[in-house]
Amino acid sequence: MNNAIELLKQAQNKGAGDEADSIYSSAFQEFEVMSKQTEGNSEGLWINWGIGLANQSLTKKDPKEAAELYNQANSKYEKALSVATDNKHLVYYNWGNMILDRGIQLKKEGSKETDNILAEARNKFTRAIDFKPDYVDAINNLKRALREQMEMADGNTKFWYSSQIAEKDRWLAEIASGTAPSSRNTETSDDKVTKAVQQKEMGNEFFKASDYSKAMLHWHTALNYINGLYGLNAEQDRKMKELKLSVLNNMATVHIKQGKHEKAIEGLNKVLEVDSKNIKALFKRGKSYLARGEVDKARADLMKARDYAPDDKEILRELQLLDKKEQEQTAKQKSFYKNMFQQ
């Protein structure tokens, strides 16, 4: 395996280009051969194979090519986890590093997937700490992922990230002083499901009281619990997907009330990517498009919403406002051209 690892180092030093790709290919061929031998039962082989694929993905300018290599790397880590016995923490740690690098790259590109990818990196580092509570490198990189997300958060959610980073600093202090517990007692998936529901309901109560700042904080916390889930059964998975869509819809309502229509649209896009027939999301996105003066997009969403709920009074009222706005725009255009020709 040493020769394959050395090839990976050479390829990484070359950076991007055909020569680097050729060296990566040679390394991967060696991993392929070894995977069919006794080395195939070693998590080290699959971890290093995953590292190589991840590093190569970071050199690709074509998003599709980069994503394909990234997905291949994920599959190698899944295999590493399946054969690992005493070193699962190493698998999760290296896996988290790969995902974190991917998230940072997407952040630089302004990708809307950045937050989800960084949340997945946090999940992997947390799992590494589950297996090795005094894993300093994993805790530090978990903090790094939290900081990356905190930089993208608004005032309503920065506090949650700040509190999480402070907690990890306490963990590091405990390790340094020799007082770290033998287990971090990190929450199980069942715990997180329960807390996600509780946080959503708490957010709803603050929303009813018109305390939108606290409502958003609780809803964001609910999303963080949901994004950190793993190992759910089919029923739990279905319920959490529904809960996530509900929370995103609720957050969009606050953004609309605050006139933050771009942020509302961003969240509603995530809902409609999962459920293209979500009536609430279609209605709210149409409403935000209308507020931004994007009449054609507003009509497309509102007409779809009406198709699914033909008797909904709010949708019909918004379509009437849309018709009125179009009439006003048409009248302004006629007046403009009339005045232009009279000059």
C-alpha positions as CSV (number, residue, x, y, z in Angstrom):
1,M,0.0,0.0,0.0
2,N,3.0,2.3,0.6
3,N,3.6,2.7,-3.2
4,A,-0.1,3.7,-3.8
5,I,0.1,6.3,-1.0
6,E,3.4,7.6,-2.4
7,L,1.7,8.0,-5.8
8,L,-1.1,10.0,-4.1
9,K,1.4,12.3,-2.6
10,Q,3.0,12.8,-6.0
11,A,-0.3,13.5,-7.7
12,Q,-1.3,16.0,-5.0
13,N,2.0,17.8,-5.5
14,K,1.3,18.1,-9.2
15,G,-2.0,19.8,-8.5
16,A,-4.4,19.8,-11.5
17,G,-3.9,18.6,-15.0
18,D,-3.4,15.5,-17.1
19,E,-0.1,14.4,-15.4
20,A,-1.7,14.5,-12.0
21,D,-4.7,12.6,-13.3
22,S,-2.5,9.9,-14.7
23,I,-0.7,9.5,-11.4
24,Y,-4.0,9.3,-9.5
25,S,-5.2,6.7,-12.0
26,S,-2.1,4.6,-11.3
27,A,-2.7,4.8,-7.5
28,F,-6.3,3.8,-7.9
29,Q,-5.3,0.8,-10.0
30,E,-3.1,-0.3,-7.2
31,F,-5.9,0.1,-4.7
32,E,-8.2,-1.9,-6.9
33,V,-5.7,-4.8,-7.1
34,M,-5.2,-4.7,-3.3
35,S,-8.9,-4.6,-2.6
36,K,-9.2,-8.1,-4.0
37,Q,-6.5,-9.4,-1.7
38,T,-6.2,-9.5,2.0
39,E,-5.7,-5.7,2.2
40,G,-9.3,-5.4,1.2
41,N,-10.2,-6.2,4.8
42,S,-8.2,-3.2,6.0
43,E,-10.0,0.1,6.6
44,G,-6.7,1.9,5.8
45,L,-6.9,0.9,2.2
46,W,-10.4,2.3,1.7
47,I,-9.6,5.4,3.7
48,N,-6.5,6.2,1.6
49,W,-8.5,5.4,-1.6
50,G,-11.2,7.8,-0.4
51,I,-8.6,10.5,0.4
52,G,-7.1,10.2,-3.1
53,L,-10.5,10.5,-4.8
54,A,-11.4,13.5,-2.6
55,N,-8.1,15.3,-3.4
56,Q,-8.6,14.7,-7.1
57,S,-12.2,16.1,-6.9
58,L,-10.8,19.3,-5.5
59,T,-8.7,19.9,-8.6
60,K,-11.7,19.7,-11.0
61,K,-13.3,22.9,-12.3
62,D,-16.2,20.9,-13.9
63,P,-18.8,20.6,-11.1
64,K,-20.1,17.3,-12.5
65,E,-16.7,15.8,-12.6
66,A,-15.9,17.0,-9.1
67,A,-19.2,15.7,-7.8
68,E,-18.7,12.3,-9.4
69,L,-15.2,11.9,-7.7
70,Y,-16.6,13.1,-4.4
71,N,-19.4,10.5,-4.6
72,Q,-16.9,7.8,-5.4
73,A,-14.9,8.8,-2.3
74,N,-18.0,8.6,-0.1
75,S,-18.5,5.0,-1.3
76,K,-14.9,4.2,-0.2
77,Y,-15.5,5.5,3.3
78,E,-18.7,3.5,3.5
79,K,-16.6,0.4,2.7
80,A,-13.9,1.4,5.2
81,L,-16.6,1.7,7.9
82,S,-18.0,-1.8,7.0
83,V,-14.6,-3.5,7.6
84,A,-13.3,-1.3,10.5
85,T,-13.2,-2.9,13.9
86,D,-11.2,-0.8,16.4
87,N,-10.6,2.2,14.2
88,K,-14.1,3.5,13.4
89,H,-13.1,6.9,14.8
90,L,-10.4,7.2,12.2
91,V,-12.8,6.4,9.4
92,Y,-15.3,9.0,10.6
93,Y,-12.5,11.6,11.2
94,N,-11.1,11.3,7.7
95,W,-14.5,11.1,6.2
96,G,-15.4,14.3,8.0
97,N,-12.3,16.0,6.7
98,M,-13.2,15.1,3.1
99,I,-16.7,16.5,3.5
100,L,-15.4,19.6,5.3
101,D,-13.0,20.4,2.4
102,R,-15.9,19.9,0.0
103,G,-18.1,22.3,2.0
104,I,-15.4,25.0,2.1
105,Q,-15.0,24.7,-1.6
106,L,-18.7,25.0,-2.2
107,K,-18.8,27.9,0.2
108,K,-16.3,29.8,-2.0
109,E,-18.4,29.0,-5.0
110,G,-21.5,30.3,-3.3
111,S,-23.3,27.0,-3.6
112,K,-26.7,26.6,-1.8
113,E,-25.6,23.1,-0.8
114,T,-22.9,24.5,1.5
115,D,-24.8,24.4,4.7
116,N,-26.0,20.9,4.2
117,I,-22.5,19.6,3.4
118,L,-21.0,21.3,6.4
119,A,-23.7,19.9,8.6
120,E,-22.8,16.4,7.3
121,A,-19.1,17.1,8.1
122,R,-20.2,18.0,11.7
123,N,-22.1,14.7,11.9
124,K,-19.0,12.7,10.9
125,F,-16.8,14.4,13.4
126,T,-19.4,13.9,16.1
127,R,-19.4,10.2,15.3
128,A,-15.6,10.1,15.6
129,I,-15.9,11.6,19.0
130,D,-18.6,9.1,20.0
131,F,-16.0,6.4,19.5
132,K,-13.1,8.4,21.0
133,P,-14.2,11.1,23.4
134,D,-10.7,12.6,23.8
135,Y,-10.2,12.9,20.0
136,V,-8.7,16.4,19.9
137,D,-8.3,16.6,16.1
138,A,-11.9,15.6,15.6
139,I,-13.1,18.2,18.1
140,N,-11.0,20.9,16.5
141,N,-12.3,20.1,13.1
142,L,-15.8,20.0,14.4
143,K,-15.2,23.5,15.7
144,R,-13.9,24.5,12.3
145,A,-17.1,23.2,10.6
146,L,-19.2,25.1,13.1
147,R,-17.3,28.3,12.4
148,E,-17.7,27.9,8.7
149,Q,-21.5,27.7,9.2
150,M,-21.5,30.5,11.7
151,E,-20.0,32.8,9.1
152,M,-23.0,32.2,6.9
153,A,-25.6,32.6,9.6
154,D,-27.6,35.7,10.4
155,G,-28.1,37.3,13.8
156,N,-30.9,34.8,14.8
157,T,-28.7,31.8,14.5
158,K,-25.1,32.9,15.2
159,F,-25.7,32.4,18.9
160,W,-26.4,28.7,18.5
161,Y,-23.1,28.2,16.7
162,S,-21.3,30.3,19.2
163,S,-22.6,28.2,22.1
164,Q,-21.6,25.0,20.3
165,I,-18.1,26.2,19.7
166,A,-17.8,27.3,23.4
167,E,-18.9,23.8,24.4
168,K,-16.2,22.2,22.3
169,D,-13.7,24.6,23.9
170,R,-14.8,23.2,27.3
171,W,-14.2,19.7,26.0
172,L,-10.7,20.6,24.9
173,A,-9.9,22.2,28.3
174,E,-11.1,19.0,30.0
175,I,-8.9,16.9,27.9
176,A,-5.9,19.2,28.5
177,S,-6.5,19.1,32.3
178,G,-7.0,15.3,32.3
179,T,-10.6,15.6,33.5
180,A,-12.3,14.5,30.3
181,P,-15.2,12.0,30.8
182,S,-14.8,8.5,29.4
183,S,-17.9,9.2,27.3
184,R,-19.3,12.4,25.9
185,N,-22.9,11.0,26.2
186,T,-23.7,12.5,22.8
187,E,-27.3,12.3,22.0
188,T,-28.8,9.3,20.2
189,S,-30.8,9.6,17.1
190,D,-34.0,9.1,19.1
191,D,-32.9,12.0,21.4
192,K,-32.3,14.2,18.4
193,V,-35.7,13.3,16.9
194,T,-37.5,14.2,20.1
195,K,-35.5,17.5,20.5
196,A,-36.1,18.5,16.9
197,V,-39.8,18.2,17.4
198,Q,-39.6,20.1,20.7
199,Q,-37.6,22.9,19.2
200,K,-40.0,23.2,16.3
201,E,-42.9,23.5,18.6
202,M,-41.1,26.1,20.8
203,G,-40.4,28.1,17.7
204,N,-44.1,28.0,16.8
205,E,-45.1,29.3,20.2
206,F,-42.7,32.3,19.9
207,F,-44.0,32.9,16.4
208,K,-47.6,33.1,17.7
209,A,-46.3,35.6,20.3
210,S,-44.7,37.6,17.4
211,D,-41.2,37.1,18.9
212,Y,-39.7,36.2,15.5
213,S,-36.1,36.3,16.6
214,K,-36.6,33.6,19.2
215,A,-38.9,31.6,16.8
216,M,-36.1,31.6,14.2
217,L,-33.5,30.5,16.8
218,H,-35.6,27.5,17.8
219,W,-36.4,26.5,14.3
220,H,-32.8,26.8,13.3
221,T,-31.9,24.6,16.3
222,A,-34.5,22.1,15.1
223,L,-32.9,22.0,11.6
224,N,-29.5,21.4,13.2
225,Y,-30.9,18.4,15.1
226,I,-32.5,17.0,11.9
227,N,-29.3,17.5,9.8
228,G,-27.3,15.6,12.4
229,L,-29.5,12.5,12.3
230,Y,-28.3,9.1,11.1
231,G,-29.4,5.5,11.3
232,L,-33.1,6.3,11.3
233,N,-35.7,3.8,10.5
234,A,-38.1,4.4,7.5
235,E,-40.9,5.9,9.6
236,Q,-38.5,8.2,11.5
237,D,-36.9,9.3,8.2
238,R,-40.3,10.2,6.7
239,K,-41.3,12.2,9.8
240,M,-38.1,14.1,9.9
241,K,-38.3,15.0,6.2
242,E,-41.8,16.3,6.8
243,L,-40.6,18.2,9.9
244,K,-37.8,19.8,8.0
245,L,-40.1,21.0,5.2
246,S,-42.5,22.4,7.8
247,V,-39.7,24.3,9.6
248,L,-38.3,25.7,6.3
249,N,-41.8,26.9,5.4
250,N,-42.2,28.5,8.8
251,M,-38.9,30.3,8.5
252,A,-39.9,31.6,5.1
253,T,-43.0,33.1,6.6
254,V,-40.8,35.2,9.0
255,H,-38.5,36.2,6.2
256,I,-41.5,37.4,4.2
257,K,-42.9,39.4,7.1
258,Q,-39.4,41.0,7.5
259,G,-39.2,41.8,3.8
260,K,-36.3,39.4,3.3
261,H,-37.7,37.8,0.1
262,E,-34.4,36.6,-1.2
263,K,-33.8,34.5,1.9
264,A,-37.4,33.3,1.8
265,I,-37.0,32.1,-1.8
266,E,-33.7,30.4,-0.9
267,G,-35.4,28.3,1.9
268,L,-38.5,27.6,-0.2
269,N,-36.3,26.3,-3.0
270,K,-35.1,23.6,-0.6
271,V,-38.6,22.6,0.2
272,L,-39.7,22.4,-3.5
273,E,-36.6,20.4,-4.4
274,V,-37.9,17.7,-2.1
275,D,-41.6,18.2,-2.7
276,S,-42.4,20.0,-5.9
277,K,-46.2,20.0,-5.1
278,N,-45.8,21.6,-1.7
279,I,-48.7,24.1,-1.8
280,K,-47.5,26.3,1.1
281,A,-44.0,26.6,-0.5
282,L,-45.4,27.4,-3.9
283,F,-47.7,30.1,-2.5
284,K,-45.0,31.7,-0.4
285,R,-42.4,31.7,-3.1
286,G,-44.9,33.1,-5.5
287,K,-45.7,35.8,-3.0
288,S,-42.0,36.6,-2.6
289,Y,-41.5,36.7,-6.3
290,L,-44.4,39.2,-6.6
291,A,-42.9,41.4,-3.9
292,R,-39.7,41.5,-5.9
293,G,-41.5,42.4,-9.1
294,E,-40.8,39.1,-10.8
295,V,-44.2,38.7,-12.2
296,D,-43.7,35.8,-14.5
297,K,-42.1,33.6,-11.8
298,A,-44.8,34.7,-9.3
299,R,-47.6,33.7,-11.7
300,A,-46.0,30.3,-12.4
301,D,-45.8,29.4,-8.7
302,L,-49.3,30.8,-7.8
303,M,-51.0,29.0,-10.7
304,K,-49.4,25.7,-9.7
305,A,-50.5,26.3,-6.1
306,R,-54.1,27.1,-7.3
307,D,-54.1,23.9,-9.4
308,Y,-53.4,21.9,-6.2
309,A,-55.8,24.0,-4.0
310,P,-58.4,25.6,-6.3
311,D,-60.5,26.9,-3.4
312,D,-57.8,28.4,-1.3
313,K,-58.8,32.0,-0.6
314,E,-55.2,33.2,0.1
315,I,-53.9,31.9,-3.2
316,L,-56.9,33.4,-5.1
317,R,-56.3,36.8,-3.3
318,E,-52.7,36.8,-4.3
319,L,-53.5,36.0,-7.9
320,Q,-55.9,39.0,-7.9
321,L,-53.0,41.2,-6.6
322,L,-50.8,39.8,-9.3
323,D,-53.4,40.7,-12.0
324,K,-53.6,44.2,-10.6
325,K,-49.8,44.6,-10.6
326,E,-49.6,43.4,-14.2
327,Q,-52.3,45.9,-15.2
328,E,-50.4,48.7,-13.4
329,Q,-47.2,47.7,-15.1
330,T,-48.9,47.6,-18.5
331,A,-50.5,51.0,-17.9
332,K,-47.0,52.5,-16.9
333,Q,-45.5,51.0,-20.1
334,K,-48.2,52.5,-22.3
335,S,-47.8,55.9,-20.6
336,F,-44.0,55.7,-21.0
337,Y,-44.1,55.0,-24.7
338,K,-46.9,57.5,-25.3
339,N,-44.8,60.3,-23.7
340,M,-41.7,59.1,-25.6
341,F,-43.4,59.5,-29.0
342,Q,-44.9,62.9,-28.1
343,Q,-41.5,64.4,-27.4
